[in-house]
């Protein structure tokens, strides 16, 4: 028992030492980029440094509109916190973080933050809401085990709905550690989804990409489910290995 605890402490010390050294290197690189007037590189390095120092892990849930991204997150949370509908719903980034009690904050583009009721989220995060165009993001705190230890799950606007929404999602991908790509069983990996996967998602510095097929319950039988899963796996392998 002592040896296990000792090994754990040694690993923790090594991890913190490596994090400290990496943070210093990134800080020096940021300073050099500023000196040689490479503003874009300096900004990218600054974001990397912030992620290292915050010791956080971000997961973006992405996919075309009406693929069930918000519904998937609600299922993980065990409660319908995020608005979900048959029409394109999510219009801005919605971050779910760990919190002892359920609460939501709206971060506006002008910098001010407003506490809102969970039941009123549809007014802020959906395209039908009256204020979404002036909002940068919404942050929800919820006591879920999935978000403990500085993990956050990000609900993103649907791809191929509006150009502005797609831009928001693509910008978010450059700042996350993992992504969940949601695909609908009734139309698995459309042409636009394959293009997004090959031209955008796989080109990001994302360590892990998970694929979730929704709508399985709408398949006629187990054989239909197997065919869908096999088709999705084959297409993904073809794109990744090409």
C-alpha positions in Angstrom: 0.0 0.0 0.0 2.9 2.3 0.9 4.6 1.6 -2.4 1.5 2.4 -4.4 1.1 5.7 -2.6 4.8 6.5 -3.0 4.6 5.8 -6.8 1.5 8.0 -7.0 3.3 10.9 -5.3 6.4 10.5 -7.5 4.2 10.5 -10.6 2.4 13.6 -9.4 5.7 15.4 -8.7 7.0 14.5 -12.1 3.8 15.7 -13.8 3.9 19.0 -12.0 7.6 19.5 -12.8 6.9 18.8 -16.5 4.0 21.1 -16.5 6.1 23.9 -14.9 8.9 23.4 -17.4 6.4 23.4 -20.4 4.7 26.6 -19.1 8.1 28.3 -18.9 9.0 27.3 -22.4 5.7 28.5 -23.8 6.1 31.8 -21.9 9.5 32.3 -23.5 8.2 31.4 -26.9 5.4 33.9 -26.5 7.9 36.6 -25.6 10.0 35.8 -28.7 7.0 35.9 -30.9 6.0 39.3 -29.6 9.6 40.6 -30.1 9.7 39.5 -33.8 6.1 40.8 -34.2 4.5 37.5 -35.0 1.2 38.4 -33.3 -0.8 35.3 -34.5 1.8 32.9 -33.2 2.0 34.8 -29.9 -1.7 34.5 -29.5 -1.7 30.8 -30.2 1.1 30.2 -27.8 -0.6 32.2 -25.1 -3.7 30.1 -25.4 -1.6 26.9 -25.2 0.1 28.3 -22.0 -3.2 29.1 -20.4 -4.5 25.6 -21.1 -1.4 24.1 -19.5 -1.5 26.3 -16.5 -5.2 25.9 -15.9 -4.8 22.1 -15.9 -8.1 21.7 -17.6 -9.5 19.3 -20.2 -12.0 20.5 -22.8 -14.3 18.2 -25.0 -16.2 19.7 -27.9 -19.4 18.0 -29.1 -19.6 18.7 -32.8 -21.7 17.7 -35.8 -24.2 19.0 -38.3 -27.5 20.5 -37.1 -30.2 18.1 -36.0 -27.7 15.3 -35.2 -28.6 15.3 -31.5 -25.6 17.0 -29.9 -27.5 18.7 -27.2 -29.6 15.6 -26.6 -26.4 13.6 -26.1 -25.1 16.0 -23.5 -28.4 16.0 -21.7 -28.3 12.1 -21.7 -24.8 12.2 -20.1 -25.9 14.7 -17.5 -29.1 12.8 -16.8 -31.2 15.9 -17.0 -32.5 18.1 -19.9 -30.5 21.2 -19.2 -29.7 22.2 -22.8 -32.5 23.1 -25.2 -33.1 20.4 -27.9 -35.6 20.4 -30.7 -36.2 19.0 -34.2 -35.1 22.3 -35.7 -31.6 23.8 -35.5 -31.3 24.9 -31.9 -27.8 25.7 -30.5 -26.6 29.1 -31.8 -23.6 29.8 -29.5 -21.0 27.9 -27.4 -22.4 26.4 -24.2 -19.9 25.2 -21.7 -20.8 22.6 -19.1 -18.5 22.6 -16.0 -18.6 21.0 -12.6 -20.4 22.9 -9.9 -22.0 21.9 -6.5 -25.3 23.5 -7.5 -26.9 24.0 -10.9 -26.5 27.5 -12.3 -26.0 29.3 -15.5 -24.1 32.4 -16.6 -24.4 34.3 -19.9 -21.2 36.0 -21.1 -22.1 38.8 -23.5 -19.8 40.1 -26.2 -19.5 43.5 -24.5 -17.9 41.8 -21.5 -20.6 41.7 -18.9 -21.9 38.5 -17.3 -25.4 37.8 -16.2 -26.8 35.0 -14.0 -29.9 33.3 -15.6 -32.3 30.5 -14.8 -31.8 27.2 -16.4 -35.4 27.2 -17.6 -34.6 30.5 -19.5 -31.6 29.2 -21.4 -33.6 28.9 -24.7 -33.8 32.7 -24.7 -30.0 32.9 -24.9 -28.5 29.9 -26.7 -31.1 29.2 -29.5 -31.5 30.8 -32.8 -35.1 31.6 -31.8 -33.9 33.4 -28.7 -34.1 37.2 -28.6 -30.5 37.9 -27.5 -28.2 35.2 -28.9 -26.5 37.6 -31.4 -25.0 39.6 -28.6 -23.8 36.6 -26.6 -20.3 35.1 -26.6 -21.0 32.0 -24.7 -23.0 30.4 -21.9 -21.4 28.6 -18.9 -23.4 26.0 -17.0 -22.3 24.5 -13.7 -23.7 21.1 -12.8 -22.7 18.4 -10.3 -21.8 15.7 -12.8 -19.0 13.2 -12.4 -18.1 13.8 -16.1 -16.9 17.3 -15.4 -14.9 16.8 -12.2 -11.2 17.6 -12.1 -11.5 20.7 -14.4 -13.2 18.9 -17.3 -15.7 20.9 -19.5 -18.0 19.7 -22.2 -18.8 22.2 -24.9 -22.0 22.1 -27.0 -21.4 23.8 -30.3 -23.6 25.2 -33.1 -24.6 22.8 -35.8 -22.4 22.7 -38.9 -23.9 23.5 -42.4 -26.6 25.6 -40.8 -25.2 29.1 -41.2 -21.7 30.2 -42.0 -21.4 32.2 -38.8 -22.3 29.2 -36.7 -19.8 27.0 -38.5 -17.1 29.6 -37.8 -17.9 29.5 -34.1 -17.5 25.8 -34.0 -14.3 25.7 -36.0 -12.8 28.4 -33.7 -13.6 26.3 -30.7 -11.9 23.2 -32.1 -8.5 25.0 -32.0 -8.9 25.3 -28.2 -10.0 21.8 -27.1 -8.3 18.6 -26.1 -10.9 16.1 -27.5 -13.9 16.1 -29.8 -17.1 14.0 -30.0 -18.3 13.9 -33.6 -22.1 13.2 -33.6 -23.5 11.3 -36.6 -27.1 10.4 -37.3 -27.8 6.7 -38.1 -30.4 7.7 -40.7 -27.9 9.6 -42.8 -24.4 8.5 -41.6 -21.5 10.6 -42.8 -23.0 12.7 -45.5 -20.7 14.4 -48.1 -20.4 17.6 -46.0 -19.7 15.6 -42.9 -16.9 13.7 -44.7 -15.5 17.0 -45.9 -15.6 18.5 -42.4 -13.8 15.4 -41.0 -11.0 15.4 -43.5 -10.5 19.1 -44.1 -11.1 20.5 -40.5 -11.4 18.0 -37.6 -8.5 15.8 -38.5 -6.2 18.8 -39.2 -6.7 20.2 -35.7 -4.2 19.3 -32.9 -6.8 17.3 -31.1 -5.5 14.2 -29.3 -8.7 12.2 -29.3 -11.8 12.1 -31.5 -14.8 10.0 -30.6 -17.6 9.2 -33.0 -21.2 8.7 -31.7 -24.0 7.5 -33.8 -27.4 8.7 -32.7 -30.9 7.6 -33.8 -30.0 3.9 -33.4 -33.4 3.3 -31.8 -35.0 4.3 -35.1 -33.3 1.4 -37.0 -35.7 -1.4 -38.0 -33.7 -4.2 -36.3 -30.3 -5.4 -35.1 -29.1 -6.2 -38.6 -29.8 -2.6 -39.6 -27.8 -1.3 -36.7 -24.9 -3.5 -37.6 -25.0 -2.3 -41.2 -25.0 1.4 -40.1 -22.1 0.9 -37.7 -20.1 -1.0 -40.2 -20.7 1.6 -42.9 -19.6 4.4 -40.5 -16.5 2.6 -39.4 -15.5 1.8 -43.0 -16.0 5.4 -44.1 -14.0 6.8 -41.1 -11.2 4.4 -41.7 -11.1 5.4 -45.4 -10.9 9.1 -44.5 -8.3 8.7 -41.7 -6.0 6.4 -43.7 -6.2 8.3 -47.0 
